[in-house]
Amino acid sequence: MAEIQQVEDSKQAARAERKAARLAKEIGAFAQAHGGAEGQIAYIGHEGTRIVLVGEDGGWGDLVAPTYAVARSAVEKAGITVHEEFAGEFAAKVKTGPYEWTRMAGIQVGGPSNG
């Protein structure tokens, strides 16, 4: 029985490693497209862990990893700076456009929903 558990644990570890490698590749592509990138990792509950990315040009995006450990591994493999909080100078780098502002207005004060 212990051998079966070890095999299952080994398979799960291999899957997690592959997922981290795929996420690292996506993070690297984002960084390359935006002149570099920084990130922040946030646990979002049962759904997993969000990796928020902010490019040097102000572009931003996010990815979701199945676990915090996979997210941490992915950002380490990608070699980006990771912030503890989405605040301060890091958050100020985010550039938003008309879409984001009208979308936020649509959600908050009854403005257009863009959708």
C-alpha positions in Angstrom: 0.0 0.0 0.0 2.8 2.4 0.8 4.4 1.7 -2.6 1.2 2.7 -4.3 1.1 5.9 -2.4 4.7 6.7 -3.3 3.9 6.1 -7.0 0.9 8.4 -6.8 2.9 11.1 -4.9 5.6 10.8 -7.6 3.0 11.2 -10.4 1.5 14.3 -8.6 5.0 15.8 -8.2 5.8 15.3 -11.9 2.4 16.9 -12.9 3.1 19.9 -10.6 6.6 20.3 -12.1 5.2 20.2 -15.7 2.6 22.8 -14.8 5.2 25.0 -13.1 7.4 24.8 -16.2 4.4 25.7 -18.5 3.5 28.7 -16.3 7.2 29.8 -16.2 7.2 29.7 -20.0 4.1 31.9 -20.2 5.5 34.3 -17.6 8.7 34.5 -19.7 6.8 35.2 -22.8 4.8 38.0 -21.0 8.1 39.5 -19.7 9.6 39.4 -23.1 6.6 41.1 -24.7 6.5 43.8 -22.0 10.2 44.7 -21.5 10.4 42.7 -18.3 8.0 41.8 -15.6 7.4 41.7 -11.9 4.7 39.7 -10.1 2.7 39.0 -7.0 1.3 35.7 -5.8 -2.1 35.5 -4.1 -3.9 32.5 -2.8 -7.5 32.6 -4.2 -9.0 29.6 -2.4 -10.1 26.3 -3.8 -9.5 27.6 -7.3 -5.8 27.9 -6.7 -3.3 30.7 -6.6 -3.2 33.8 -8.9 0.1 35.1 -10.3 -0.4 38.8 -11.1 2.1 40.1 -13.7 3.0 43.7 -14.4 5.3 44.5 -17.3 7.8 47.3 -17.4 5.6 49.0 -20.0 2.6 49.0 -17.6 0.9 46.0 -19.3 -0.6 43.5 -16.9 -2.2 40.1 -16.8 -2.6 37.1 -14.6 -2.3 33.4 -14.5 -3.8 30.8 -12.2 -1.7 28.0 -10.7 -3.4 25.0 -9.0 -1.4 25.5 -5.8 0.8 28.1 -4.1 3.8 25.8 -4.4 3.3 25.5 -8.2 2.9 29.3 -8.5 6.1 29.9 -6.4 8.0 27.4 -8.5 6.8 29.0 -11.7 7.9 32.5 -10.8 11.3 31.2 -9.5 11.8 29.3 -12.8 10.9 32.5 -14.8 13.3 34.6 -12.7 11.0 37.5 -12.0 10.9 39.7 -8.9 8.0 38.8 -6.7 6.3 41.3 -4.3 4.5 40.4 -1.1 1.7 42.8 -1.8 0.1 44.4 -4.8 0.7 48.0 -3.6 3.0 51.0 -3.8 5.4 51.5 -6.7 4.6 48.0 -8.0 0.9 48.7 -8.3 1.5 52.2 -9.7 3.2 50.6 -12.7 -0.1 49.3 -14.0 -1.4 51.2 -17.0 -5.2 51.0 -17.6 -7.0 52.1 -20.7 -10.6 53.1 -21.6 -11.8 49.5 -21.5 -10.7 49.0 -17.9 -12.2 52.3 -16.8 -15.6 51.8 -18.5 -15.7 48.2 -17.3 -15.0 49.3 -13.7 -17.5 52.1 -14.0 -20.1 49.6 -15.3 -19.5 47.3 -12.3 -19.4 50.1 -9.7 -21.8 52.8 -10.7 -24.0 51.4 -13.5 -21.9 52.6 -16.4 -21.4 50.6 -19.6 -20.6 46.9 -19.1 -18.6 46.4 -22.3 -20.2 43.1 -22.7 
